[in-house]
């Protein structure tokens, strides 16, 4: 009995690229194929592979041969724009976490960049079934090539995201460069991370929102706002939000992360992240009613960020700058250590090696008359002194007994 050949599928990275090229979210694909969103995520990261009829439907959906079915028109309930109620899940899937709004397309200039090739795909804990297709092995990249690939994929969009967080162009470029310099300094850790792009994004956002920038002289004066009045109004509304609210809104409605991922990156619980998102949307809708819908807000965030000429530096320049910074800090640490050793040696040489009790100050004692200096001698005292001086120094001769 011969087995029917299965429908060929592209590689996991190509699956994600094809999905984003059609402006489909993972929830849309899951609804069209008839699986859960977690299953689609595992198909895209290479943990599992679809089989049977779901494999055929998934392949046709990626190639655009089949339109999205009617299940896509009614996605599972999630956060909606300007809503004030809590986040709720579908009653049929109560055990699954809250899903992001399907009307917000993840593919945009602010969306998550596709992950670069950092070597072979990680293997799942359990071996795949006999029908799972094997990916061809590719030559592993050098650390320089892997870092340059990650920088080329993430840096342009990350600079635009950071500009929306701070409203400062130079600070956005500096934050991204510092994040990638730190990533290059810790490259083994970042390369083995499950989401290197998320690691760099979180580092850049934290550096950009640091309150210590207020003490820098060049950051005391605001930069020129965008020229378009609509862009200037949206950026002004964003900058008036608290930093954590601004970051939550950008990650969810701008980048396209789901609610648990947004909560994890902002170091908050999922209900806290949902409340921050709802309050941020309410504040934006109050000032700009035309952006009450999440889809319109997502589009406007991408337009405002793309209107500015924000170019990131070359990856070789960033790597060289990170190495130079590391050398400078190393030299400063060595110099400080030498100064500390010299000061310690000088202290040991000049410090006393034994205890010397301090001299107590003089004090008068009651009942003892003060010592009086002798006055002039009388005639009798002078005669007595002369007599004493005339005698021998050893005194009168001693009487020695003699035998009888």
C-alpha positions as CSV (number, residue, x, y, z in Angstrom):
1,X,0.0,0.0,0.0
2,X,1.5,3.3,-1.1
3,X,1.1,6.5,0.9
4,X,-0.3,9.5,-0.9
5,X,2.4,12.2,-1.0
6,X,1.6,15.1,1.3
7,X,1.2,18.7,0.2
8,X,4.6,20.5,0.4
9,X,4.9,23.3,2.9
10,X,7.4,26.2,3.1
11,X,9.8,26.5,5.9
12,X,8.5,27.9,9.3
13,X,10.0,31.3,8.7
14,X,8.5,31.4,5.2
15,X,5.1,30.5,6.6
16,X,5.1,33.5,8.9
17,X,6.3,35.8,6.1
18,X,3.5,34.6,3.8
19,X,0.9,35.1,6.5
20,X,2.0,38.6,7.2
21,X,2.2,39.4,3.5
22,X,-1.6,38.7,3.3
23,X,-2.2,40.9,6.5
24,X,-3.5,37.9,8.4
25,X,-3.0,37.3,12.1
26,X,-2.5,34.0,13.7
27,X,-6.1,34.1,15.0
28,X,-7.3,34.5,11.4
29,X,-5.4,31.5,10.2
30,X,-6.5,29.4,13.1
31,X,-10.2,30.3,12.5
32,X,-9.8,29.5,8.8
33,X,-8.1,26.2,9.2
34,X,-10.1,25.1,12.3
35,X,-7.4,24.9,14.9
36,X,-6.3,27.0,17.9
37,X,-4.0,30.0,17.8
38,X,-1.4,28.0,19.8
39,X,-1.3,25.4,17.0
40,X,-0.6,28.0,14.4
41,X,2.2,29.5,16.5
42,X,3.8,26.0,16.8
43,X,3.5,25.6,13.0
44,X,5.4,28.8,12.5
45,X,8.2,28.2,15.0
46,X,8.7,24.6,13.6
47,X,7.7,22.7,16.8
48,X,4.9,20.8,14.9
49,X,3.8,20.3,11.4
50,X,0.2,20.0,10.1
51,X,-1.0,16.8,8.6
52,X,-4.0,15.6,6.6
53,X,-6.7,18.0,5.5
54,X,-5.5,20.7,7.8
55,X,-2.1,20.6,6.0
56,X,-3.8,21.0,2.6
57,X,-6.0,23.9,3.9
58,X,-3.0,25.6,5.5
59,X,-0.9,25.3,2.3
60,X,-3.7,26.7,0.2
61,X,-4.2,29.6,2.6
62,X,-0.5,30.5,2.6
63,X,-0.3,30.5,-1.2
64,X,-3.4,32.6,-1.5
65,X,-5.4,29.9,-3.5
66,X,-8.2,29.8,-0.9
67,X,-9.9,32.8,0.6
68,X,-10.5,33.1,4.3
69,X,-13.7,31.3,5.2
70,X,-16.6,32.9,7.0
71,X,-15.2,31.8,10.4
72,X,-12.8,34.7,10.1
73,X,-15.6,37.3,10.1
74,X,-16.5,36.4,13.7
75,X,-13.2,36.0,15.6
76,X,-13.1,35.3,19.3
77,X,-13.9,38.3,21.5
78,X,-10.9,40.3,22.7
79,X,-10.0,43.8,23.6
80,X,-12.0,46.4,21.5
81,X,-11.2,50.0,21.0
82,X,-12.3,52.5,23.7
83,X,-14.0,49.7,25.6
84,X,-14.2,50.0,29.4
85,X,-15.2,46.4,30.3
86,X,-12.8,43.7,31.3
87,X,-11.1,41.4,28.8
88,X,-13.2,38.2,28.3
89,X,-12.6,35.0,26.3
90,X,-14.9,33.0,24.2
91,X,-17.2,30.6,26.2
92,X,-16.1,27.7,23.9
93,X,-12.5,28.3,24.7
94,X,-12.5,29.5,28.3
95,X,-9.3,27.8,29.1
96,X,-7.3,29.8,26.5
97,X,-5.7,33.2,27.3
98,X,-7.2,36.4,25.9
99,X,-6.5,36.9,22.3
100,X,-5.6,40.3,20.7
101,X,-8.1,42.0,18.5
102,X,-8.2,40.3,15.1
103,X,-9.0,43.6,13.4
104,X,-5.4,44.8,14.2
105,X,-3.1,43.5,11.5
106,X,0.3,42.5,12.8
107,X,2.2,43.2,9.6
108,X,3.2,46.9,9.4
109,X,6.2,49.1,9.7
110,X,5.8,49.0,13.5
111,X,5.1,45.2,13.6
112,X,7.5,42.6,14.9
113,X,10.3,42.0,12.5
114,X,10.8,38.4,11.2
115,X,13.4,36.6,13.2
116,X,16.8,36.2,11.4
117,X,18.5,32.9,10.9
118,X,20.5,32.3,14.1
119,X,21.5,28.8,13.2
120,X,19.4,25.7,13.0
121,X,15.9,25.7,14.3
122,X,15.5,24.6,17.9
123,X,14.3,21.0,18.1
124,X,11.2,20.2,20.2
125,X,11.5,18.1,23.4
126,X,9.5,15.2,21.8
127,X,10.6,13.8,18.5
128,X,8.2,14.5,15.6
129,X,6.1,11.8,14.1
130,X,7.1,9.8,11.0
131,X,5.2,12.1,8.7
132,X,6.9,15.3,9.9
133,X,9.0,16.9,7.2
134,X,12.7,17.5,7.8
135,X,14.2,20.9,7.2
136,X,17.4,21.0,5.3
137,X,20.4,21.8,7.4
138,X,22.2,25.1,6.6
139,X,25.6,26.2,7.4
140,X,25.7,27.9,10.8
141,X,26.3,31.7,10.8
142,X,29.2,33.3,12.5
143,X,28.4,35.6,15.5
144,X,29.1,38.7,13.3
145,X,26.7,37.5,10.5
146,X,24.0,36.6,13.0
147,X,24.2,39.9,14.8
148,X,24.1,41.8,11.4
149,X,21.1,39.8,10.3
150,X,19.2,40.6,13.6
151,X,20.2,44.3,13.3
152,X,19.0,44.5,9.7
153,X,15.6,43.0,10.5
154,X,14.9,44.9,13.8
155,X,16.7,48.2,13.9
156,X,14.7,50.2,11.3
157,X,11.3,49.4,12.9
158,X,12.7,49.7,16.4
159,X,14.0,53.2,15.8
160,X,10.5,54.3,14.8
161,X,8.9,52.6,17.8
162,X,11.3,54.3,20.2
163,X,10.6,57.7,18.5
164,X,6.9,57.2,19.3
165,X,7.8,56.5,22.9
166,X,10.0,59.5,23.5
167,X,9.2,62.0,20.7
168,X,13.0,62.6,20.3
169,X,14.8,61.4,17.2
170,X,18.4,61.4,18.6
171,X,17.3,59.6,21.7
172,X,15.5,57.0,19.6
173,X,18.7,56.3,17.6
174,X,20.9,56.2,20.7
175,X,18.5,53.9,22.6
176,X,18.5,51.4,19.7
177,X,22.3,51.6,19.4
178,X,22.8,51.1,23.1
179,X,20.4,48.1,23.1
180,X,22.3,46.4,20.2
181,X,25.6,47.2,21.8
182,X,24.5,45.5,25.0
183,X,23.2,42.6,22.9
184,X,26.6,42.2,21.2
185,X,28.3,42.3,24.5
186,X,26.0,39.5,25.7
187,X,25.6,37.8,22.4
188,X,25.7,34.2,23.6
189,X,22.8,34.9,25.9
190,X,20.9,36.9,23.2
191,X,21.5,34.3,20.5
192,X,20.2,31.5,22.6
193,X,17.1,33.5,23.7
194,X,13.7,32.3,22.4
195,X,13.0,35.8,21.0
196,X,16.2,37.8,20.3
197,X,14.2,40.7,18.7
198,X,12.0,41.0,21.8
199,X,15.1,41.0,24.0
200,X,16.5,44.0,22.1
201,X,13.2,45.7,21.9
202,X,12.7,45.5,25.7
203,X,16.2,46.8,26.3
204,X,15.8,49.8,23.9
205,X,12.4,50.8,25.3
206,X,13.7,50.7,28.9
207,X,16.7,52.8,28.0
208,X,14.6,55.3,26.1
209,X,12.1,55.7,29.0
210,X,14.8,56.1,31.7
211,X,14.1,59.1,33.9
212,X,17.8,59.9,34.1
213,X,17.6,61.5,30.6
214,X,16.0,64.5,32.2
215,X,19.4,65.5,33.8
216,X,21.2,65.6,30.4
217,X,21.6,69.1,29.1
218,X,20.7,68.4,25.5
219,X,17.4,66.7,26.5
220,X,16.1,69.7,28.4
221,X,14.9,71.5,25.3
222,X,12.2,69.7,23.2
223,X,13.0,68.7,19.6
224,X,10.9,70.1,16.6
225,X,7.6,68.3,16.4
226,X,6.3,66.7,13.1
227,X,5.3,69.1,10.4
228,X,1.8,67.6,9.8
229,X,-0.8,68.9,12.2
230,X,-2.4,65.5,12.6
231,X,0.9,63.8,13.3
232,X,1.8,66.5,15.8
233,X,-1.6,66.1,17.6
234,X,-1.2,62.3,17.9
235,X,2.4,62.5,19.1
236,X,1.4,65.2,21.7
237,X,-1.4,62.9,23.0
238,X,1.0,60.0,23.3
239,X,3.6,62.0,25.2
240,X,1.0,63.1,27.7
241,X,0.3,59.5,28.7
242,X,2.3,58.0,31.5
243,X,5.3,56.0,30.2
244,X,3.9,52.6,31.1
245,X,0.6,53.4,29.5
246,X,2.4,54.7,26.4
247,X,4.5,51.6,26.1
248,X,1.6,49.2,26.6
249,X,-0.4,51.0,23.9
250,X,2.5,50.9,21.5
251,X,3.3,47.2,22.0
252,X,-0.3,46.1,21.7
253,X,-1.8,48.5,19.1
254,X,1.4,49.4,17.3
255,X,3.7,46.4,17.3
256,X,0.9,43.8,17.4
257,X,1.8,41.7,20.5
258,X,-0.9,39.9,22.2
259,X,-2.0,40.7,25.8
260,X,0.1,38.2,27.7
261,X,3.2,39.1,25.7
262,X,2.6,42.8,26.3
263,X,2.2,42.2,30.0
264,X,5.4,40.1,30.2
265,X,7.5,42.7,28.4
266,X,6.2,45.6,30.6
267,X,6.7,43.4,33.7
268,X,3.0,43.6,34.7
269,X,0.2,41.1,35.2
270,X,-2.3,40.5,32.4
271,X,-5.2,42.4,34.1
272,X,-2.9,45.3,34.8
273,X,-1.8,45.5,31.2
274,X,-5.4,45.3,30.0
275,X,-6.4,48.2,32.3
276,X,-3.5,50.3,31.1
277,X,-4.4,49.6,27.5
278,X,-8.0,50.5,28.0
279,X,-7.2,53.8,29.8
280,X,-4.6,54.7,27.1
281,X,-7.1,54.1,24.3
282,X,-9.7,56.1,26.2
283,X,-7.3,59.0,26.6
284,X,-6.4,58.9,22.9
285,X,-10.1,58.7,21.8
286,X,-11.0,61.6,24.1
287,X,-8.5,63.9,22.3
288,X,-8.8,62.3,18.9
289,X,-12.2,60.7,18.4
290,X,-11.4,59.5,14.9
291,X,-8.8,57.1,16.4
292,X,-11.3,55.3,18.7
293,X,-11.0,52.2,16.6
294,X,-7.9,50.1,17.2
295,X,-7.4,49.5,13.4
296,X,-7.4,53.3,12.8
297,X,-5.0,53.9,15.7
298,X,-2.7,51.2,14.4
299,X,-2.6,52.7,10.9
300,X,-2.0,56.2,12.3
301,X,0.9,55.1,14.5
302,X,2.6,53.5,11.5
303,X,2.0,56.7,9.5
304,X,3.5,59.0,12.1
305,X,6.5,56.8,12.6
306,X,7.1,56.4,8.9
307,X,6.8,60.2,8.2
308,X,10.1,60.9,10.0
309,X,13.5,60.2,8.5
310,X,14.9,57.9,11.1
311,X,17.8,55.9,9.8
312,X,19.7,53.5,12.0
313,X,23.5,53.3,11.9
314,X,25.2,50.4,10.1
315,X,25.6,47.2,12.1
316,X,29.4,47.3,11.8
317,X,29.4,50.8,13.3
318,X,27.2,49.6,16.2
319,X,29.4,46.6,16.9
320,X,32.6,48.7,16.7
321,X,31.0,51.3,19.0
322,X,30.0,48.6,21.5
323,X,33.5,47.2,21.5
324,X,35.1,50.6,22.0
325,X,32.7,51.4,24.9
326,X,33.6,48.0,26.5
327,X,37.4,48.8,26.1
328,X,36.9,52.3,27.7
329,X,35.0,50.8,30.7
330,X,37.7,48.2,31.1
331,X,40.4,50.8,31.1
332,X,38.5,52.9,33.5
333,X,38.0,49.9,35.8
334,X,41.7,49.1,35.7
335,X,42.7,52.7,36.4
336,X,40.3,52.9,39.4
337,X,41.7,49.6,40.7
338,X,45.3,51.0,40.4
339,X,44.4,54.2,42.2
340,X,42.6,52.2,45.0
341,X,45.7,49.9,45.4
342,X,48.0,52.9,45.6
343,X,45.9,54.7,48.2
344,X,45.7,51.5,50.3
345,X,49.5,51.1,50.1
346,X,50.2,54.7,51.1
347,X,47.8,54.4,54.0
348,X,49.5,51.2,55.3
349,X,53.0,52.9,55.0
350,X,52.0,56.1,56.9
351,X,49.7,54.6,59.5
352,X,51.2,54.1,63.1
353,X,52.1,50.5,63.9
354,X,51.7,50.8,67.7
355,X,49.5,52.4,70.2
356,X,50.5,55.7,71.8
357,X,48.3,56.8,74.7
358,X,47.5,60.5,74.5
359,X,48.9,62.9,77.1
360,X,46.2,64.1,79.5
361,X,46.0,67.9,80.1
362,X,47.2,69.2,83.4
363,X,44.6,69.9,86.1
364,X,44.7,71.5,89.6
365,X,44.1,69.2,92.6
366,X,42.3,70.6,95.7
367,X,43.9,70.4,99.1
368,X,47.6,70.4,97.8
369,X,49.2,73.8,97.9
370,X,50.9,74.9,94.8
371,X,54.7,74.5,94.6
372,X,56.4,77.8,95.4
373,X,59.8,78.7,94.0
374,X,62.5,79.4,96.7
375,X,63.3,83.0,97.6
376,X,66.6,84.6,98.6
377,X,68.6,82.7,101.3
378,X,69.2,84.2,104.7
379,X,72.7,84.5,106.4
380,X,72.2,81.3,108.4
381,X,71.1,79.4,105.3
382,X,74.1,80.6,103.4
383,X,76.5,79.5,106.2
384,X,74.8,76.1,106.4
385,X,75.2,75.6,102.6
386,X,78.8,76.5,102.8
387,X,79.4,74.0,105.6
388,X,77.7,71.2,103.7
389,X,79.7,71.9,100.6
390,X,82.9,71.9,102.6
391,X,82.4,68.4,103.9
392,X,83.3,65.3,101.8
393,X,81.0,64.2,99.2
394,X,80.5,60.8,100.8
395,X,79.6,62.3,104.2
396,X,81.4,61.8,107.6
397,X,83.6,58.9,108.1
398,X,81.9,55.8,109.3
399,X,82.7,54.2,112.7
400,X,84.2,50.8,112.2
401,X,84.2,48.5,115.3
402,X,87.6,47.1,116.3
403,X,88.1,43.8,118.2
404,X,88.9,44.2,121.9
